Amino acid sequence: PPRPKPYHNTYLFLNNDNGFIKIGRSKHVFTRLLQVQKEVGTKNVDIIAYKILDIEASLHLEHRFKRQFGEWFALSLDDAFDIVKKHDFETIVNTQHKYNRG
């Protein structure tokens, strides 16, 4: 598997409009959130969690069969919380998830 990289954060963003979850990395997670909101054309994107370590590539590999497009995955909120627990994400931000795409 790919080796973790320091200096980046790995994040999980939720698009509340379609239920897809973005697995990405950035040095500045909250700035990246604003960029993603502009890119997708909605402010209805929230942070689920982030980890102060770059494990993006290994998460993409682990969930490759649920990839929809780009870095967006058809993961349920339960899937996301499993990632948070399994990989010891430091922060979980409350979100209103209306989809269950298990």
C-alpha positions as CSV (number, residue, x, y, z in Angstrom):
1,P,0.0,0.0,0.0
2,P,1.1,3.6,-0.5
3,R,3.1,5.1,2.4
4,P,1.5,7.9,4.5
5,K,3.0,11.4,3.9
6,P,3.5,14.0,6.5
7,Y,2.6,17.7,6.0
8,H,-0.9,17.1,4.6
9,N,-4.2,16.4,6.1
10,T,-6.6,13.8,4.8
11,Y,-10.2,14.8,4.9
12,L,-13.7,13.4,4.3
13,F,-16.2,15.9,2.8
14,L,-19.9,15.2,2.3
15,N,-21.9,16.6,-0.5
16,N,-25.3,16.8,1.1
17,D,-27.0,17.3,-2.3
18,N,-26.0,13.9,-3.7
19,G,-24.7,12.0,-0.7
20,F,-21.2,11.4,-2.2
21,I,-18.1,11.6,0.1
22,K,-14.9,13.1,-1.1
23,I,-11.6,11.6,0.2
24,G,-8.9,14.2,-0.3
25,R,-5.9,15.8,1.1
26,S,-4.8,19.4,1.7
27,K,-2.5,21.4,3.9
28,H,-5.4,23.7,4.6
29,V,-8.6,21.7,5.0
30,F,-11.0,24.6,5.6
31,T,-9.6,26.6,2.6
32,R,-10.0,23.5,0.5
33,L,-13.6,23.1,1.7
34,L,-14.4,26.6,0.3
35,Q,-12.7,25.7,-3.0
36,V,-14.7,22.4,-3.3
37,Q,-18.0,24.3,-2.6
38,K,-17.2,26.6,-5.5
39,E,-16.1,23.7,-7.7
40,V,-19.3,21.8,-7.2
41,G,-21.5,24.9,-7.2
42,T,-23.1,24.4,-3.7
43,K,-22.3,25.4,-0.2
44,N,-24.0,22.2,0.9
45,V,-20.7,20.4,1.3
46,D,-19.5,19.7,4.9
47,I,-16.5,18.3,6.6
48,I,-17.1,15.0,8.2
49,A,-13.6,14.5,9.6
50,Y,-9.9,15.0,8.9
51,K,-6.6,13.5,10.0
52,I,-3.3,15.3,10.3
53,L,-1.5,12.8,8.0
54,D,-1.7,12.1,4.3
55,I,-3.3,8.7,3.9
56,E,-5.4,9.8,0.9
57,A,-3.9,7.3,-1.6
58,S,-4.4,4.3,0.7
59,L,-8.0,5.3,1.3
60,H,-8.6,5.7,-2.4
61,L,-7.2,2.2,-2.9
62,E,-9.2,0.7,-0.1
63,H,-12.5,2.1,-1.4
64,R,-11.8,2.0,-5.2
65,F,-14.9,0.0,-5.9
66,K,-17.2,2.7,-4.6
67,R,-15.5,5.5,-6.5
68,Q,-18.0,7.5,-8.6
69,F,-15.9,10.2,-10.2
70,G,-12.6,12.0,-9.3
71,E,-12.2,11.7,-5.5
72,W,-15.9,11.3,-4.8
73,F,-17.1,8.0,-3.5
74,A,-20.6,6.4,-2.9
75,L,-19.9,5.7,0.8
76,S,-22.6,5.7,3.5
77,L,-22.1,7.8,6.6
78,D,-21.5,4.6,8.5
79,D,-18.6,3.8,6.0
80,A,-17.2,7.3,6.7
81,F,-17.3,6.8,10.4
82,D,-15.7,3.4,10.0
83,I,-12.8,5.2,8.2
84,V,-12.7,7.7,11.0
85,K,-12.4,4.9,13.7
86,K,-10.1,2.6,11.7
87,H,-7.6,5.3,10.8
88,D,-7.9,7.3,14.0
89,F,-9.1,10.6,12.6
90,E,-8.8,13.4,15.2
91,T,-11.8,15.4,14.4
92,I,-15.4,14.6,13.5
93,V,-17.7,17.5,12.5
94,N,-21.5,17.0,12.8
95,T,-23.3,16.8,9.5
96,Q,-26.8,16.1,8.3
97,H,-26.5,13.1,6.0
98,K,-29.8,12.1,4.2
99,Y,-28.4,9.3,2.1
100,N,-27.4,5.7,2.9
101,R,-25.4,4.4,0.0
102,G,-23.9,1.3,1.8
